[in-house]
């Protein structure tokens, strides 16, 4: 039997309160999105139970071709961008962490300078325009293909891999590519999972540069459409393409419609977390080296 501990009780109580503070607003949005539009006003404060039950908000959103295209655009940008980020960041981290070459220190100083002194937005825009990347997915996918801060995190993790594993592979005739793919990457799943989460969240939530670089609504990611509807109150855009009657549309509560749009934008990230967290395991390299 564990002894009663006031400190543990206080910590658990604080964590419970913080968890409620995060979950209750989310449940409130879900309740609004699933409530009957005519009864949404009955939700008091941060109510978490739907009043009535209706999927009409989601039917309206998913019947809008602009929304469905934006979801596809966000998925495409997030998946391709994250894979490219992981590929380039991991290869660069391996070269800088596990190899020696002429000018390595100069490269590291250059990377630190890039991390500290980021280019201005005008400079970025001129570069994207000169590369003829405006109105293309590449303008969002290629931006920060390697995040220097994440690069240093991965370098630090690569350096902690026992050198005896790498030396044993070299004795067996393995080159850098085989060591990288067969030893370094498999032992770095927790770090790669962390970067996948960071890069994925960044790409999924990107809207600022999308509003600058992409003018074609058909190429907008979901966050741009969400901002257009929630912040700009552009209700006409949200109802575009729906085949519902005017009488039915008149009953729509735009507050609950906004809540439904937010839920659609948040759910993919909520589904990503459990998939990533399974790699945060302890003792990943236990047994890899025999003393």
HELIX and SHEET records of a PDB file:
HELIX    1   1 UNK A    6  UNK A   34  1                                  29    
HELIX    2   2 UNK A   37  UNK A   42  5                                   6    
HELIX    3   3 UNK A   56  UNK A   62  1                                   7    
HELIX    4   4 UNK A   65  UNK A   98  1                                  34    
HELIX    5   5 UNK A  104  UNK A  116  1                                  13    
HELIX    6   6 UNK A  121  UNK A  130  1                                  10    
HELIX    7   7 UNK A  138  UNK A  141  1                                   4    
HELIX    8   8 UNK A  148  UNK A  159  1                                  12    
HELIX    9   9 UNK A  163  UNK A  171  1                                   9    
HELIX   10  10 UNK A  176  UNK A  179  1                                   4    
HELIX   11  11 UNK A  180  UNK A  184  3                                   5    
HELIX   12  12 UNK A  186  UNK A  188  5                                   3    
HELIX   13  13 UNK A  189  UNK A  205  1                                  17    
HELIX   14  14 UNK A  208  UNK A  213  1                                   6    
HELIX   15  15 UNK A  217  UNK A  219  5                                   3    
HELIX   16  16 UNK A  222  UNK A  230  1                                   9    
HELIX   17  17 UNK A  235  UNK A  238  1                                   4    
HELIX   18  18 UNK A  246  UNK A  250  1                                   5    
HELIX   19  19 UNK A  254  UNK A  277  1                                  24    
END                                                                             
